[in-house]
Amino acid sequence: MTTMTDKPPQGARVSVELTKAYRLLNHGPTVLVSAAHEGRRNVMAAAWNMPLDFNPPKVAVVLDKQAYTRALIEASGEFVLSVPPVALIAQVMAAGDQSGRELADKFGECGLTASPASLVSAPLVEGCVAWLECRVLPEPTMADRYDLFLAEVVAAWADPAVFSEGRWHIQQAEQRCLHHVAGGAFFATGEAIKA
């Protein structure tokens, strides 16, 4: 079943049909994971994430036990995956390098802006090119043993300048998605090739 809200979040976003939400992650981008609980919010970078299913759409993301974002996700049962473009590389590095546990506002410290999501309490990250609002599927053994969180995507959004009709169509270099390969090194999504 495709469930989308009538009210999109702020900014240049269009809703993505949930059965096509996997396409927002299928190319393996680094994501910003955000969470909120009881007045606290946080954001972190995560390279290990992927789509799992079409209908209902599901995703997987690896979150270290020491990550403050993980604690907020475990408490709230919700998170957002935001797909940052090359234009946000400095902010992605900052989000990956510092812990929000001791910061009053990690979003501000990293130069990121949060905006309300449509169906979950976790915020969306402004300036990104895609967003997936997610609710955690109860798999505590998997999370404890492997740091792996599974979730159902309940709403999906994309910047229509780079994704529409279920397809990416990135034209400008700064809009390309980031792919972390280790030690602060990234690749950017390359040119589209049609078979």
Backbone as a printed PyTorch tensor [residue, N CA C, xyz], in Angstrom:
tensor([[[  0.8360,  -1.1790,   0.0000],
         [  0.0000,   0.0000,   0.0000],
         [  0.8780,   1.2390,   0.0000]],

        [[  0.5700,   2.1920,  -0.8320],
         [  1.3080,   3.4400,  -0.8880],
         [  0.6430,   4.4470,   0.0190]],

        [[  1.3720,   4.8820,   1.0440],
         [  0.8290,   5.8470,   1.9760],
         [  1.6970,   7.0770,   1.9480]],

        [[  1.1150,   8.2120,   1.6100],
         [  1.8480,   9.4590,   1.6140],
         [  0.9680,  10.5290,   2.2270]],

        [[  1.5910,  11.4900,   2.8490],
         [  0.8460,  12.5830,   3.4300],
         [  0.4640,  13.5910,   2.3490]],

        [[ -0.6040,  14.3550,   2.5970],
         [ -1.0030,  15.3950,   1.6610],
         [ -0.1410,  16.6390,   1.8130]],

        [[  0.5620,  16.7490,   2.9130],
         [  1.2830,  17.9640,   3.2510],
         [  2.7850,  17.7190,   3.1800]],

        [[  3.4490,  18.1530,   2.1040],
         [  4.8940,  17.9190,   2.0150],
         [  5.6580,  18.7920,   3.0000]],

        [[  6.8530,  18.3450,   3.4080],
         [  7.6930,  19.1890,   4.2390],
         [  8.0730,  20.4550,   3.4710]],

        [[  8.6490,  21.4220,   4.1810],
         [  9.0650,  22.6760,   3.5450],
         [ 10.1370,  22.4260,   2.5000]],

        [[ 10.3010,  23.3930,   1.5910],
         [ 11.3910,  23.3380,   0.6230],
         [ 10.9740,  22.7190,  -0.6950]],

        [[ 11.9550,  22.5900,  -1.5770],
         [ 11.7160,  22.0440,  -2.9130],
         [ 11.7090,  20.5280,  -2.8380]],

        [[ 10.5390,  19.9700,  -2.5360],
         [ 10.4060,  18.5240,  -2.4180],
         [  9.1150,  18.0810,  -3.0780]],

        [[  9.1880,  16.9180,  -3.6990],
         [  7.9790,  16.2760,  -4.1980],
         [  7.9320,  14.8920,  -3.5810]],

        [[  6.7330,  14.3820,  -3.3650],
         [  6.6380,  13.0670,  -2.7720],
         [  7.0160,  12.0080,  -3.8070]],

        [[  7.6250,  10.9470,  -3.3210],
         [  8.0530,   9.8280,  -4.1530],
         [  7.1430,   8.6540,  -3.8120]],

        [[  6.5940,   8.0190,  -4.8260],
         [  5.7520,   6.8440,  -4.6150],
         [  6.5340,   5.8290,  -3.7890]],

        [[  5.9290,   5.3240,  -2.7330],
         [  6.6550,   4.4580,  -1.8140],
         [  7.2180,   3.2080,  -2.4740]],

        [[  6.5450,   2.6630,  -3.4640],
         [  7.0870,   1.4760,  -4.1360],
         [  8.3400,   1.8080,  -4.9580]],

        [[  8.6360,   3.0880,  -5.1270],
         [  9.8530,   3.5110,  -5.8340],
         [ 10.8660,   4.1620,  -4.8920]],

        [[ 10.5730,   4.1670,  -3.5960],
         [ 11.4670,   4.7960,  -2.6230],
         [ 12.8530,   4.1570,  -2.6130]],

        [[ 12.9480,   2.8660,  -2.9080],
         [ 14.2460,   2.1850,  -2.9220],
         [ 15.2130,   2.8410,  -3.8990]],

        [[ 14.7010,   3.4760,  -4.9440],
         [ 15.5520,   4.1070,  -5.9490],
         [ 16.3320,   5.2970,  -5.4040]],

        [[ 15.8830,   5.8340,  -4.2960],
         [ 16.5920,   6.9480,  -3.6770],
         [ 17.9010,   6.5020,  -3.0370]],

        [[ 18.0130,   5.1990,  -2.7190],
         [ 19.2230,   4.6620,  -2.0790],
         [ 19.9360,   3.6130,  -2.9130]],

        [[ 19.3290,   3.1590,  -3.9790],
         [ 19.8380,   2.0070,  -4.7260],
         [ 21.2520,   2.2130,  -5.2600]],

        [[ 21.6710,   3.4450,  -5.4640],
         [ 23.0050,   3.7270,  -6.0010],
         [ 24.0720,   3.8420,  -4.9100]],

        [[ 23.7010,   3.5800,  -3.6620],
         [ 24.6700,   3.4760,  -2.5780],
         [ 25.2140,   4.7750,  -2.0100]],

        [[ 24.3930,   5.8220,  -1.8660],
         [ 24.9400,   7.0740,  -1.3450],
         [ 25.1720,   7.0410,   0.1580]],

        [[ 26.0880,   7.8810,   0.6140],
         [ 26.2080,   8.1610,   2.0390],
         [ 24.9680,   8.9460,   2.4390]],

        [[ 24.4540,   8.7060,   3.6360],
         [ 23.2540,   9.4110,   4.1020],
         [ 23.5430,  10.1390,   5.4070]],

        [[ 22.6940,  11.0890,   5.7080],
         [ 22.6550,  11.7090,   7.0200],
         [ 21.4650,  11.0920,   7.7440]],

        [[ 21.7180,  10.5040,   8.9050],
         [ 20.6680,   9.8690,   9.6980],
         [ 20.3030,  10.8470,  10.8120]],

        [[ 19.0250,  11.1970,  10.8870],
         [ 18.5890,  12.1020,  11.9520],
         [ 17.5350,  11.4160,  12.8090]],

        [[ 17.5120,  11.8410,  14.0720],
         [ 16.5620,  11.2730,  15.0320],
         [ 16.2130,  12.3370,  16.0560]],

        [[ 15.0900,  12.1340,  16.7310],
         [ 14.6610,  13.0540,  17.7860],
         [ 13.8730,  12.2850,  18.8330]],

        [[ 14.0210,  12.7310,  20.0810],
         [ 13.2460,  12.1280,  21.1740],
         [ 13.2710,  13.0670,  22.3710]],

        [[ 12.0880,  13.3310,  22.9230],
         [ 11.9210,  14.1400,  24.1280],
         [ 12.7130,  15.4480,  24.0870]],

        [[ 12.5590,  16.1920,  22.9890],
         [ 13.1730,  17.5040,  22.8780],
         [ 14.6240,  17.5150,  22.4490]],

        [[ 15.2360,  16.3470,  22.2700],
         [ 16.6240,  16.2680,  21.7870],
         [ 16.6080,  15.7450,  20.3580]],

        [[ 17.5420,  16.2230,  19.5530],
         [ 17.6630,  15.7310,  18.1870],
         [ 19.1440,  15.6120,  17.8460]],

        [[ 19.4270,  14.8130,  16.8450],
         [ 20.8090,  14.6210,  16.4420],
         [ 20.8600,  14.1790,  14.9890]],

        [[ 22.0540,  14.2710,  14.4280],
         [ 22.2860,  13.8660,  13.0430],
         [ 23.6810,  13.2550,  12.9600]],

        [[ 23.8320,  12.2460,  12.1340],
         [ 25.1330,  11.5990,  11.9210],
         [ 25.2290,  11.1530,  10.4640]],

        [[ 26.4450,  10.9580,  10.0020],
         [ 26.6690,  10.4400,   8.6560],
         [ 26.7690,   8.9190,   8.7270]],

        [[ 26.2460,   8.2520,   7.6850],
         [ 26.3110,   6.7860,   7.6280],
         [ 26.5140,   6.3380,   6.1810]],

        [[ 27.5800,   5.6070,   5.9530],
         [ 27.8580,   5.0940,   4.6130],
         [ 27.2160,   3.7250,   4.3950]],

        [[ 27.0000,   2.9840,   5.4750],
         [ 26.4780,   1.6220,   5.3620],
         [ 24.9600,   1.6360,   5.5050]],

        [[ 24.2930,   1.7530,   4.3780],
         [ 22.8330,   1.7590,   4.3260],
         [ 22.4040,   1.1990,   2.9840]],

        [[ 21.1630,   0.7090,   2.9180],
         [ 20.6830,   0.1710,   1.6430],
         [ 19.1760,  -0.0630,   1.6840]],

        [[ 18.5610,  -0.1050,   0.4950],
         [ 17.1490,  -0.4900,   0.4380],
         [ 17.0340,  -2.0000,   0.5930]],

        [[ 15.8820,  -2.4700,   1.1110],
         [ 15.6750,  -3.8980,   1.3200],
         [ 14.4680,  -4.4680,   0.5920]],

        [[ 13.4590,  -3.6580,   0.3590],
         [ 12.2290,  -4.2010,  -0.1910],
         [ 11.4510,  -3.1000,  -0.8900]],

        [[ 10.4630,  -3.5160,  -1.7090],
         [  9.6640,  -2.5780,  -2.4940],
         [  8.3360,  -2.2200,  -1.8270]],

        [[  7.5980,  -3.2230,  -1.3800],
         [  6.2390,  -2.9850,  -0.9460],
         [  5.8640,  -3.9070,   0.2140]],

        [[  5.8670,  -3.4560,   1.4620],
         [  6.2050,  -2.0840,   1.8200],
         [  7.7130,  -1.8630,   1.7380]],

        [[  8.1240,  -0.6390,   1.4430],
         [  9.5530,  -0.3730,   1.3030],
         [ 10.2600,  -0.4510,   2.6490]],

        [[ 11.4230,  -1.0630,   2.6310],
         [ 12.2230,  -1.2000,   3.8470],
         [ 13.6560,  -0.8010,   3.5360]],

        [[ 14.3670,  -0.3780,   4.5830],
         [ 15.7700,  -0.0100,   4.4670],
         [ 16.5470,  -0.6360,   5.6200]],

        [[ 17.8720,  -0.6720,   5.4660],
         [ 18.7740,  -1.1120,   6.5240],
         [ 19.8460,  -0.0510,   6.6960]],

        [[ 20.2730,   0.1520,   7.9350],
         [ 21.3690,   1.0820,   8.2110],
         [ 22.1390,   0.5590,   9.4140]],

        [[ 23.4560,   0.6900,   9.3600],
         [ 24.3190,   0.2670,  10.4630],
         [ 24.6100,   1.4880,  11.3330]],

        [[ 24.3330,   1.3260,  12.6500],
         [ 24.5260,   2.4120,  13.6090],
         [ 25.3160,   1.8850,  14.7990]],

        [[ 26.4940,   2.4090,  15.0110],
         [ 27.3550,   1.9660,  16.0980],
         [ 26.6800,   2.1670,  17.4560]],

        [[ 26.9710,   1.2620,  18.3740],
         [ 26.3710,   1.3230,  19.7190],
         [ 26.6740,   2.6260,  20.4480]],

        [[ 27.7900,   3.2590,  20.1440],
         [ 28.1730,   4.4790,  20.8450],
         [ 27.5650,   5.7410,  20.2290]],

        [[ 26.8990,   5.6290,  19.0970],
         [ 26.3380,   6.7990,  18.4220],
         [ 25.1350,   7.3420,  19.1870]],

        [[ 25.1400,   8.6340,  19.4430],
         [ 24.0230,   9.2670,  20.1400],
         [ 22.7480,   9.1810,  19.3030]],

        [[ 22.8800,   9.2830,  17.9940],
         [ 21.7120,   9.1490,  17.1170],
         [ 21.0480,   7.7950,  17.3410]],

        [[ 21.8440,   6.7580,  17.4990],
         [ 21.2860,   5.4260,  17.7470],
         [ 20.4440,   5.4130,  19.0270]],

        [[ 20.9230,   6.0520,  20.0800],
         [ 20.1670,   6.0890,  21.3350],
         [ 18.8150,   6.7660,  21.1270]],

        [[ 18.7960,   7.8410,  20.3560],
         [ 17.5330,   8.5320,  20.0740],
         [ 16.6050,   7.6570,  19.2320]],

        [[ 17.1680,   6.9190,  18.2980],
         [ 16.3580,   6.0130,  17.4560],
         [ 15.7830,   4.8790,  18.2990]],

        [[ 16.6010,   4.3160,  19.1740],
         [ 16.1030,   3.2340,  20.0310],
         [ 14.9730,   3.7310,  20.9360]],

        [[ 15.0500,   4.9840,  21.3710],
         [ 14.0160,   5.5390,  22.2430],
         [ 12.7460,   5.9080,  21.4710]],

        [[ 12.9020,   6.4340,  20.2640],
         [ 11.7420,   6.9320,  19.5030],
         [ 11.1680,   5.9270,  18.5230]],

        [[ 12.0150,   5.0200,  18.0150],
         [ 11.5750,   4.0560,  16.9960],
         [ 11.4450,   4.6610,  15.6160]],

        [[ 12.0430,   5.8320,  15.4020],
         [ 11.9270,   6.5220,  14.1090],
         [ 13.2470,   7.1790,  13.7310]],

        [[ 13.4280,   7.3930,  12.4250],
         [ 14.5650,   8.1670,  11.9350],
         [ 14.2820,   8.6260,  10.5150]],

        [[ 15.1280,   9.5170,  10.0360],
         [ 15.0740,   9.9720,   8.6500],
         [ 16.4380,   9.7320,   8.0230]],

        [[ 16.4370,   9.2190,   6.7930],
         [ 17.6410,   9.1520,   5.9800],
         [ 17.5530,  10.2820,   4.9720]],

        [[ 18.5030,  11.2170,   5.0260],
         [ 18.5690,  12.3170,   4.0730],
         [ 19.7910,  12.0800,   3.1970]],

        [[ 19.6420,  12.2420,   1.8830],
         [ 20.7280,  11.9900,   0.9310],
         [ 21.3810,  13.3230,   0.5660]],

        [[ 22.5980,  13.5680,   1.0820],
         [ 23.2560,  14.8450,   0.8250],
         [ 23.9730,  14.8660,  -0.5300]],

        [[ 24.0170,  16.0350,  -1.1640],
         [ 24.7770,  16.1710,  -2.4050],
         [ 26.2120,  16.6100,  -2.1110]],

        [[ 27.0280,  16.6370,  -3.1330],
         [ 28.4200,  17.0760,  -3.0330],
         [ 28.5130,  18.4530,  -2.3760]],

        [[ 27.5530,  19.3100,  -2.6300],
         [ 27.5650,  20.6660,  -2.0660],
         [ 27.6060,  20.6630,  -0.5370]],

        [[ 27.2260,  19.5540,   0.1120],
         [ 27.2180,  19.4680,   1.5780],
         [ 28.3640,  18.6150,   2.1350]],

        [[ 29.4230,  18.4070,   1.3700],
         [ 30.4910,  17.5030,   1.8220],
         [ 31.1110,  17.9460,   3.1390]],

        [[ 31.3280,  19.2350,   3.3440],
         [ 31.9250,  19.7050,   4.5960],
         [ 30.9850,  19.4200,   5.7750]],

        [[ 29.6910,  19.6060,   5.5720],
         [ 28.7220,  19.3510,   6.6280],
         [ 28.6060,  17.8580,   6.9340]],

        [[ 28.7070,  17.0260,   5.8990],
         [ 28.6710,  15.5730,   6.0940],
         [ 29.8810,  15.1330,   6.9150]],

        [[ 31.0620,  15.6700,   6.5890],
         [ 32.2660,  15.3330,   7.3620],
         [ 32.1110,  15.7740,   8.8200]],

        [[ 31.5810,  16.9640,   9.0340],
         [ 31.3810,  17.4540,  10.4010],
         [ 30.4000,  16.5690,  11.1600]],

        [[ 29.3190,  16.1580,  10.5100],
         [ 28.3240,  15.2980,  11.1580],
         [ 28.9010,  13.9300,  11.4880]],

        [[ 29.8630,  13.4750,  10.6880],
         [ 30.4900,  12.1840,  10.9290],
         [ 31.6130,  12.2350,  11.9460]],

        [[ 32.1930,  13.4270,  12.1530],
         [ 33.3660,  13.5520,  13.0250],
         [ 33.0670,  13.9040,  14.4710]],

        [[ 31.8930,  14.4480,  14.7550],
         [ 31.6170,  14.8660,  16.1310],
         [ 30.3760,  14.1870,  16.6900]],

        [[ 30.3770,  14.0380,  17.9950],
         [ 29.2320,  13.4330,  18.6720],
         [ 28.2750,  14.5200,  19.1260]],

        [[ 26.9920,  14.2610,  18.9800],
         [ 25.9840,  15.2000,  19.4260],
         [ 25.6090,  15.0300,  20.8890]],

        [[ 26.1840,  14.0340,  21.5430],
         [ 25.8300,  13.7570,  22.9420],
         [ 26.1130,  14.9600,  23.8460]],

        [[ 27.1990,  15.6780,  23.5580],
         [ 27.5920,  16.8110,  24.4030],
         [ 27.2380,  18.1670,  23.7930]],

        [[ 26.7190,  18.1820,  22.5780],
         [ 26.4060,  19.4400,  21.8940],
         [ 24.9510,  19.8300,  22.1140]],

        [[ 24.7120,  21.1160,  22.2800],
         [ 23.3380,  21.5910,  22.4250],
         [ 22.5850,  21.4780,  21.1040]],

        [[ 23.2760,  21.7060,  19.9760],
         [ 22.6380,  21.6550,  18.6590],
         [ 23.6490,  21.2020,  17.6110]],

        [[ 23.7250,  19.8990,  17.3970],
         [ 24.6850,  19.3770,  16.4280],
         [ 24.3680,  19.8560,  15.0200]],

        [[ 23.0880,  20.0480,  14.6980],
         [ 22.7370,  20.5680,  13.3760],
         [ 23.4440,  21.9050,  13.1510]],

        [[ 23.2940,  22.8180,  14.0940],
         [ 23.9290,  24.1310,  13.9770],
         [ 25.4430,  24.0340,  13.9550]],

        [[ 26.0070,  23.1800,  14.8110],
         [ 27.4610,  23.0070,  14.8690],
         [ 28.0340,  22.5090,  13.5380]],

        [[ 27.2310,  21.7200,  12.8260],
         [ 27.6870,  21.1520,  11.5460],
         [ 27.2870,  22.0080,  10.3390]],

        [[ 26.5900,  23.1020,  10.5880],
         [ 26.1490,  23.9420,   9.4740],
         [ 24.9610,  23.3600,   8.7300]],

        [[ 24.1660,  22.5680,   9.4320],
         [ 22.9970,  21.9350,   8.8220],
         [ 21.7120,  22.5530,   9.3790]],

        [[ 20.6630,  22.5240,   8.5740],
         [ 19.3570,  23.0330,   8.9790],
         [ 18.3610,  21.8890,   8.9660]],

        [[ 17.5870,  21.7880,  10.0370],
         [ 16.5560,  20.7500,  10.1440],
         [ 15.1970,  21.3450,   9.8180]],

        [[ 14.3240,  20.5030,   9.2570],
         [ 12.9360,  20.9110,   9.0600],
         [ 12.0440,  19.7300,   9.4120]],

        [[ 10.7950,  19.9970,   9.7680],
         [  9.9210,  18.9130,  10.2180],
         [  9.6280,  17.8980,   9.1090]],

        [[  9.5830,  16.6510,   9.5000],
         [  9.1510,  15.5890,   8.5890],
         [  7.6300,  15.5590,   8.5990]],

        [[  7.0570,  14.7380,   7.7310],
         [  5.5950,  14.6930,   7.6320],
         [  4.9550,  13.6480,   8.5390]],

        [[  5.6400,  12.5150,   8.7800],
         [  5.0200,  11.4220,   9.5350],
         [  5.8310,  10.9210,  10.7260]],

        [[  7.0610,  11.3830,  10.8800],
         [  7.8980,  10.9420,  12.0000],
         [  8.4190,  12.1620,  12.7510]],

        [[  8.8900,  11.9340,  13.9700],
         [  9.3840,  13.0450,  14.7930],
         [ 10.7940,  13.4730,  14.4070]],

        [[ 11.5510,  12.6050,  13.7710],
         [ 12.9100,  12.9430,  13.3510],
         [ 12.8620,  14.0180,  12.2600]],

        [[ 13.8200,  14.9480,  12.2760],
         [ 13.8060,  16.0100,  11.2720],
         [ 14.4630,  15.5970,   9.9510]],

        [[ 14.0530,  16.2820,   8.8900],
         [ 14.7110,  16.1730,   7.6000],
         [ 15.8720,  17.1580,   7.5850]],

        [[ 16.8980,  16.8830,   6.7810],
         [ 18.0440,  17.7840,   6.6580],
         [ 17.8810,  18.5920,   5.3750]],

        [[ 17.7980,  19.9050,   5.5350],
         [ 17.6520,  20.7960,   4.3840],
         [ 18.8960,  20.7390,   3.4950]],

        [[ 18.7040,  21.0210,   2.2080],
         [ 19.8170,  21.0430,   1.2710],
         [ 20.1340,  19.6900,   0.6750]],

        [[ 19.4550,  18.6420,   1.1510],
         [ 19.6860,  17.3070,   0.6010],
         [ 18.8630,  17.1240,  -0.6740]],

        [[ 19.0600,  15.9940,  -1.3500],
         [ 18.3590,  15.7480,  -2.6140],
         [ 17.2820,  14.6790,  -2.4860]],

        [[ 17.2520,  13.9610,  -1.3570],
         [ 16.2140,  12.9530,  -1.1200],
         [ 16.0950,  12.7130,   0.3740]],

        [[ 14.8910,  12.2640,   0.7830],
         [ 14.5970,  12.0410,   2.1940],
         [ 13.6840,  10.8300,   2.3240]],

        [[ 13.9820,   9.9540,   3.2950],
         [ 13.1370,   8.8070,   3.5910],
         [ 12.7880,   8.8330,   5.0710]],

        [[ 11.5050,   8.9480,   5.3720],
         [ 11.0320,   8.9210,   6.7490],
         [ 10.7890,   7.4520,   7.1160]],

        [[ 11.3690,   7.0210,   8.2330],
         [ 11.3880,   5.5900,   8.5440],
         [ 10.9310,   5.2910,   9.9670]],

        [[ 10.2700,   4.1250,  10.1170],
         [  9.8990,   3.5960,  11.4310],
         [ 10.6090,   2.2520,  11.6100]],

        [[ 11.2770,   2.1090,  12.7260],
         [ 12.0960,   0.9300,  13.0040],
         [ 11.2300,  -0.3160,  13.1090]],

        [[ 11.6990,  -1.3950,  12.4830],
         [ 11.0710,  -2.7070,  12.6280],
         [ 11.7210,  -3.3860,  13.8360]],

        [[ 10.9380,  -3.9770,  14.7260],
         [ 11.5060,  -4.5400,  15.9570],
         [ 12.3550,  -5.7850,  15.6920]],

        [[ 13.6520,  -5.5770,  15.6530],
         [ 14.6270,  -6.6610,  15.4790],
         [ 15.7670,  -6.4310,  16.4690]],

        [[ 15.4890,  -6.4800,  17.7800],
         [ 16.5080,  -6.1070,  18.7690],
         [ 17.7530,  -6.9860,  18.7450]],

        [[ 17.6110,  -8.2640,  18.4330],
         [ 18.7890,  -9.1370,  18.3920],
         [ 19.7310,  -8.7020,  17.2870]],

        [[ 19.1850,  -8.3530,  16.1250],
         [ 20.0060,  -7.9120,  15.0010],
         [ 20.7270,  -6.6030,  15.3290]],

        [[ 20.0160,  -5.6790,  15.9890],
         [ 20.6210,  -4.4060,  16.3760],
         [ 21.7150,  -4.6280,  17.4160]],

        [[ 21.4440,  -5.4600,  18.4130],
         [ 22.4320,  -5.7140,  19.4640],
         [ 23.6650,  -6.4370,  18.9290]],

        [[ 23.4430,  -7.4530,  18.1170],
         [ 24.5490,  -8.2820,  17.6480],
         [ 25.3320,  -7.6440,  16.5050]],

        [[ 24.6310,  -7.0220,  15.5510],
         [ 25.2870,  -6.5480,  14.3280],
         [ 25.2120,  -5.0350,  14.1190]],

        [[ 24.5970,  -4.2950,  15.0420],
         [ 24.3920,  -2.8390,  14.8870],
         [ 23.5400,  -2.5100,  13.6710]],

        [[ 22.7390,  -3.4580,  13.2150],
         [ 21.9450,  -3.3110,  12.0040],
         [ 20.4910,  -2.9950,  12.3560]],

        [[ 20.0030,  -1.8870,  11.8280],
         [ 18.6220,  -1.4740,  12.0570],
         [ 17.8350,  -1.6090,  10.7620]],

        [[ 16.6860,  -2.2660,  10.8510],
         [ 15.7740,  -2.3880,   9.7220],
         [ 14.5880,  -1.4770,   9.9880]],

        [[ 14.0820,  -0.8550,   8.9250],
         [ 12.9590,   0.0610,   9.1060],
         [ 12.0800,   0.0580,   7.8740]],

        [[ 10.8170,   0.4310,   8.0910],
         [  9.8900,   0.6140,   6.9780],
         [  9.8670,   2.0970,   6.6070]],

        [[  9.9140,   2.3710,   5.3330],
         [  9.8180,   3.7470,   4.8450],
         [  8.3370,   4.1130,   4.8130]],

        [[  7.9720,   5.1750,   5.5310],
         [  6.5660,   5.5800,   5.6040],
         [  6.2660,   6.8200,   4.7590]],

        [[  7.3030,   7.5500,   4.3560],
         [  7.1520,   8.6920,   3.4500],
         [  8.4930,   8.9100,   2.7690]],

        [[  8.4510,   9.3200,   1.5190],
         [  9.6870,   9.5620,   0.7650],
         [  9.5240,  10.8340,  -0.0580]],

        [[ 10.6180,  11.5700,  -0.1620],
         [ 10.6250,  12.8670,  -0.8360],
         [ 11.8880,  12.9930,  -1.6740]],

        [[ 11.8290,  13.8080,  -2.7090],
         [ 13.0130,  14.0810,  -3.5160],
         [ 12.9530,  15.5030,  -4.0520]],

        [[ 14.1210,  16.0350,  -4.3310],
         [ 14.2270,  17.3380,  -4.9790],
         [ 13.9060,  17.1070,  -6.4530]],

        [[ 12.8520,  17.7300,  -6.9920],
         [ 12.4670,  17.4750,  -8.3810],
         [ 13.5120,  17.9230,  -9.3930]],

        [[ 14.4840,  18.7320,  -8.9660],
         [ 15.5500,  19.1470,  -9.8810],
         [ 16.4710,  17.9800, -10.2230]],

        [[ 16.4850,  16.9380,  -9.3770],
         [ 17.3980,  15.8120,  -9.6100],
         [ 16.7240,  14.4490,  -9.6390]],

        [[ 15.4440,  14.3680,  -9.1980],
         [ 14.7460,  13.0810,  -9.1800],
         [ 13.2660,  13.3250,  -9.4530]],

        [[ 12.7590,  12.6940, -10.4970],
         [ 11.3220,  12.7750, -10.7900],
         [ 10.9190,  11.5660, -11.6220]],

        [[  9.6370,  11.2660, -11.5780],
         [  9.0870,  10.1150, -12.2980],
         [  9.8700,   8.8350, -12.0090]],

        [[ 10.3390,   8.7150, -10.7610],
         [ 11.0360,   7.5100, -10.3270],
         [ 12.4620,   7.3670, -10.8040]],

        [[ 13.0710,   8.4480, -11.3050],
         [ 14.4360,   8.3690, -11.8630],
         [ 15.2960,   9.5540, -11.4350]],

        [[ 16.5890,   9.2740, -11.2340],
         [ 17.5700,  10.3300, -11.0130],
         [ 17.9060,  10.9690, -12.3570]],

        [[ 18.0810,  12.2700, -12.3730],
         [ 18.5260,  13.0010, -13.5700],
         [ 19.3770,  14.1910, -13.1320]],

        [[ 20.5110,  13.8720, -12.5460],
         [ 21.4110,  14.8830, -11.9940],
         [ 22.1960,  15.5300, -13.1270]],

        [[ 22.1600,  16.8580, -13.1730],
         [ 22.8310,  17.5990, -14.2490],
         [ 24.0510,  18.3780, -13.7700]],

        [[ 24.0460,  18.8390, -12.5280],
         [ 25.1150,  19.6950, -12.0330],
         [ 25.9890,  18.9420, -11.0380]],

        [[ 27.2930,  19.1860, -11.0990],
         [ 28.2560,  18.4660, -10.2640],
         [ 27.9430,  18.5800,  -8.7780]],

        [[ 27.5320,  19.7530,  -8.3010],
         [ 27.2880,  19.9320,  -6.8700],
         [ 26.0260,  19.2150,  -6.3920]],

        [[ 25.1920,  18.7310,  -7.3340],
         [ 23.9860,  17.9780,  -6.9710],
         [ 24.2340,  16.4770,  -6.8920]],

        [[ 25.3940,  16.0140,  -7.3170],
         [ 25.6890,  14.5800,  -7.2960],
         [ 25.7470,  14.0740,  -5.8530]],

        [[ 25.3840,  12.8290,  -5.6480],
         [ 25.3820,  12.2360,  -4.3150],
         [ 26.7870,  11.8190,  -3.9160]],

        [[ 27.0230,  11.7660,  -2.6100],
         [ 28.3200,  11.3820,  -2.0610],
         [ 28.3650,   9.8890,  -1.7640]],

        [[ 29.5410,   9.2950,  -1.9870],
         [ 29.7670,   7.8820,  -1.6860],
         [ 31.0770,   7.7910,  -0.9080]],

        [[ 30.9900,   7.5270,   0.3970],
         [ 32.1810,   7.4830,   1.2480],
         [ 32.9190,   6.1680,   1.0520]],

        [[ 34.2400,   6.2650,   0.8680],
         [ 35.0270,   5.0430,   0.6620],
         [ 36.0070,   4.7710,   1.7950]],

        [[ 36.1950,   5.7020,   2.7320],
         [ 37.0110,   5.5250,   3.9450],
         [ 37.9570,   6.7000,   4.1110]],

        [[ 38.2620,   6.9940,   5.3740],
         [ 39.2550,   8.0020,   5.7050],
         [ 38.9850,   9.3870,   5.1390]],

        [[ 37.7390,   9.7730,   5.0350],
         [ 37.4160,  11.0990,   4.5120],
         [ 37.4420,  11.2020,   3.0020]],

        [[ 37.6000,  10.0850,   2.3100],
         [ 37.6050,  10.0850,   0.8380],
         [ 36.2190,   9.7130,   0.3270]],

        [[ 35.7770,  10.4240,  -0.6840],
         [ 34.4590,  10.2100,  -1.2740],
         [ 34.5750,  10.1080,  -2.7860]],

        [[ 33.5990,   9.4750,  -3.3900],
         [ 33.3440,   9.5690,  -4.8170],
         [ 32.0090,  10.2950,  -4.9500]],

        [[ 31.7810,  10.8740,  -6.1060],
         [ 30.4840,  11.4590,  -6.4110],
         [ 29.7920,  10.5610,  -7.4160]],

        [[ 28.4520,  10.5220,  -7.3670],
         [ 27.6950,   9.7370,  -8.3390],
         [ 28.1450,  10.1500,  -9.7260]],

        [[ 28.3630,   9.1840, -10.5840],
         [ 28.8520,   9.4640, -11.9380],
         [ 27.7520,   9.7360, -12.9390]],

        [[ 28.1360,   9.6990, -14.1890],
         [ 27.1780,   9.9460, -15.2760],
         [ 26.2340,   8.7750, -15.4300]],

        [[ 25.0230,   9.0940, -15.8310],
         [ 24.0420,   8.0360, -16.1040],
         [ 24.4100,   7.3360, -17.4040]],

        [[ 24.2640,   6.0340, -17.4060],
         [ 24.5450,   5.2190, -18.5940],
         [ 23.3230,   4.3500, -18.8450]],

        [[ 22.7990,   4.3570, -20.0200],
         [ 21.6130,   3.5610, -20.3200],
         [ 22.0130,   2.3150, -21.0980]],

        [[ 21.5380,   1.1570, -20.6580],
         [ 21.8690,  -0.1070, -21.3310],
         [ 20.9800,  -0.2960, -22.5500]]])
